[in-house]
Amino acid sequence: MCAMISVQHTIDDFLHLFFPHVCAGCGTDMIGEKALLCIACMEALPFTNFHLHAQNPAEKMFRGRVPVERVSSFLYFAKDSLVQRLLHGLKYKGNTALGYLLGNMMGAALQSSSLWSGIDVLVPLPLHPAKEKKRGYNQALVLCEGMAAAMNISICAQAVLKRSHTESQTKKHRLERWQNMEGRFAVTNPALLENKRVLLIDDVMTTGATIEACGREILQVPGTALNIATLAYTVK
């Protein structure tokens, strides 16, 4: 038995050498076997606690633009930060397990707040089909899957379509972002959303132009109420 354990340890050490299991945030290998983030990164996550406050900065962003019930973002986003590294891993490195974890944490936070009771359905902000095919997944849908497990709410990924590809929003100011997104989304199956309190999910909120454009289309469906949550909120 001891010999078998010794051999297994040798194999584990060999695999760890060539295929190290590291933290998605800082890259350390001082991490639990099944963990995605080390303790230090978990403790360093910059939580906003927006879900506890009705008039939070994310909600105020949409005031006078589109009628929403509630808006929240889970983490603060800044350049060259831990959150930027995590989002990069989710969006461009195929780390969907990390997206599920963060979505689950965000969903648990919303579930703990009475402000967020009564949501009927989660709607991931859609990617253009060509972009989703190239990436292999929609990161907003991955977040929704983690949230759905925490909130016990169904996901509706078939009701809204992004019907045309858009240029990158990164270097555009607020008006250009809004113009870039105008008319890009369409509700293709309104029956799935009719008379529902919808929670629209995206990864990052910067100016809110993309989410606003999608939310406006959702609100064209009779009886819908719009709520918004993103994983991250860009620090101005």
N, C-alpha and C positions, 0 to 999 in steps of 0.2 A: 504493500500500500504506500509506504513512504517513498519507494522508488518511483511509483506511478505519479505521486504528487510532485516529486522533484522533476520528472520529465515534463509534466504539465507546466510547471513554473518556467522551465527552460523555453518551452514553446511560446508561452505568454510573453516572456522577455524578448524573444526573437521577433515576434509579431509587433510588439510595442516599439522596437527599435526601428523597424522599416515602415510600420503603419501606426504611428503614434496617435493615441487618443488624447486630443488637446482641447482646451477651452476655446469656444467659438469667439470669446471676447478678447482674451489677452494672449492665447496661444500656449499657456502653461500646460505641462503634462501632470501637474499636481492636482488631479481631478478624479472624482469618483468614476468607477467603471462605466456607469450608465448616465452620468451627468453630462450636460451640454455646456454648462457654465460653471466655473469654479466659484467657491464661496466668496472670494474677493470681488469678482465681477457681479455676482448676485447682490451683494451688499452695496455696490457702487451704482446700481441702476438708478437713474434720476427720475423717480416717480413724480408725476404732476399732481396727483390726487384730484384732478379735475372732476372725476366722477362723483365726488362728494359735494360739489358746489354748482348750483344752478347757473350762476352768472360768471362762469369761468372765462378766461381769455379765448379759448377755442369757440365757445358758444357766442361770445360777443363778436367774433369775426364775421358771423353770418347775419348779424342784426341788420335789418333793412335790405338784405339781399335775397334771402329765400326763407320762407316760414318753416322753422324747425322746432321740435319739442325740446330735445336735449342734444348737446354736443359734448364730446369728451375726447381727450387724447391721453394715452397711458404714460408715455415717457417724453422727456425733453430731448430734442435733437439739436446737435451742434456739429459743425465741421470738425473732423479729426477727433471725434469722441468715441466712446464705447458704443453708443447707440448707432453711430454711423457704421462702425465695423459690423455690428450685428445685422443691420439692414443690408449691407453689402453681401454678407454671407447668405442671407435669405433670398435676395433678388438675383444675384449673379453667380453664386457658388453652389446653388442647388441644395442649400441646407434647409430643407423643408421641415425636418424634425425640430429645428430651432424655431421656425415660424409657428409650428403647432404649439410648442411650449409657451412662447410669448403670447400667442392668441389665447391659450388656456389661462394664463395669468391675467390677461386683460379681461377676459370673460368673467373670471372669478371676482375681480374687483368690481365690475359693473353689477354682478349678481348680489354683491354685498351691500349695495346702495339702494335705498327705497326709491330714489329718483329714477331708477332704470327698470322698475317693475312694469310688467304688461307688454313687453316687446313680443311681437308675433313671429317675426321672421328676420333672418340675417341675409343681407344681400351684399355679396362682394363686388366692389367696383370692377367692372369687366375690363379686360385687356382686349385690344384688337386681336382677332383670331390668328392672324399671321404672327404677331408678336408672342402670343401665348404658345403657339406651336414651336417657335424658335426657342423660347425659354424652357418649354416643357411643362409649365404650370403657371397658374395665376397666384401670386404671392398673397393677394387679398383673400382668395379662397382658402389658402392654407391657414391664414389667421382665423378665418371663419370656422374652420374645422376644429381648431383648438377651443374657440369660444363656444361653439355649439355643445361641446362635451361638458364645459363648465356651467353653461346656462340652461341646458336642456331645451334648446330652441332649434327649430329646423332651419336649414339653409336653402335659399332659392337662388341658384346660379343660372337659371334658364330664362328669367323674366326680362333681363336688361342686356342689350348688346351694344358694344362699341362698334359703330358701323364704318368708321374710317380711321386710318392711322394718323397720328398727330406728330408734329415735330416735338423734340425735347422741350420741356418747360423750364429747364434749369436756368437759362440765362435771360428769360423773359420777365418783364415787370408785370404788375398785376393786371392792367388792361390788356396787354398782349396775351397773357395766359387765358383770360376770359374769352377773348376773340378766337384764340387758337382752339378752344374747346367747344365753342358754340355749335350746336347741332350735331355733335359727334356721337351722342348716345340716343338710343331708342328703346322703348319698352315694347318687346315683341310678344309678350304673353301677359297682358294686363290682368287676366283672371286670377293669376297666381298672387297678385298683390292687392287686389281690390278689397277695401275695408280692412286693411291690415296696418298695424303700427310697425313700420319698417325701420330696421337698423342697418344703415349703409356703412360698409367697412372699407377702409383703405389703409395703406401703410404709413404714409407721411402727409401731414398737413402743413403747407407752406403759405400760400395765399388762399387756398380753399377753392380755386377756380374750377378744378377738375371735378371735385366732389359736388360743387354747386350745380354744374352743368348736368351731371347725372341725377342729382336730387330733384331738379326742376322737372325732368322727364317723369320721374317716379310720382311726383305730386300731380301729374296730369291724370293719373288713375283715380277713379272715383273712390272716395272714402279713405284714402291713404293718409297717414301721418308720418312725417320724416324725422328720424333720429340719425345721428352721425357719430361714429367713433373711429379713431385712427390709432395706430400703434404709437406714432410719434408726432410731436408738435415742434415745429422749427422755432428756435429761439431767435428773435429779431435782434 
